[in-house]
Amino acid sequence: MNQTINYGLKFLNINQNGKELTINHNMIIIDFLHSRLIKSFIKNLPENPENGDNFIIKDDKKSTNNHIAIFYEGWSFIKPTNFFTAFISNEPYQFKNNNWEKIEK
């Protein structure tokens, strides 16, 4: 196995070059997973994102539909696991059965 089961964080390999790149990428994903704050649902990624921008992609025609897109010097994509909860404008959403559903209070 060369990555974690749930979020695909990459493990370091013996004699791997560029270990700091792998660690830094994993830290960006972990940082997001800790906060779970999403800017918005979008169909297309913005042309000039800022580091830290993140969105949920809503486009049935894309392989990244329902994925979380995180920008930090490039885009990373997370496929959420069932029952993953995130917040958009302080409103909770849960990923269930391949779709995001607003959690009603």
C-alpha positions, -999 to 999 in steps of 0.1 A, spaced: 0 0 0 14 34 -9 -13 57 4 -39 60 31 -72 43 26 -97 71 32 -81 102 17 -52 89 -4 -24 106 16 8 94 2 33 74 23 70 81 21 91 55 3 126 44 12 152 65 -7 124 87 -21 135 120 -37 115 151 -28 102 138 5 94 173 15 69 176 -14 50 145 -3 49 157 33 39 193 23 11 180 1 -2 157 29 -1 187 54 -22 208 31 -49 180 30 -47 175 67 -50 212 73 -82 213 53 -96 181 69 -92 197 103 -112 228 94 -137 214 68 -147 249 58 -157 252 21 -162 284 2 -190 272 -21 -203 248 -46 -190 255 -81 -192 241 -116 -158 253 -128 -127 261 -109 -117 298 -108 -90 310 -131 -71 330 -104 -75 311 -71 -57 321 -40 -38 297 -17 -63 282 7 -93 284 -17 -115 253 -16 -147 243 -33 -170 214 -39 -173 207 -76 -209 202 -88 -208 190 -125 -221 156 -134 -200 156 -166 -167 158 -147 -149 129 -130 -143 152 -101 -180 158 -95 -187 161 -57 -150 161 -50 -134 188 -28 -109 210 -47 -82 226 -26 -58 252 -40 -23 257 -27 2 264 -54 -19 240 -75 -51 220 -72 -56 189 -51 -88 169 -51 -103 149 -24 -131 123 -29 -151 125 3 -160 94 22 -196 85 31 -208 107 60 -180 133 56 -193 166 70 -182 200 58 -195 236 63 -205 261 36 -214 295 49 -217 280 84 -243 255 71 -235 218 76 -235 195 46 -229 158 46 -217 136 18 -240 106 16 -247 81 -12 -225 101 -37 -242 134 -31 -240 164 -7 -270 169 14 -277 199 37 -281 188 73 -313 202 86 -313 216 121 
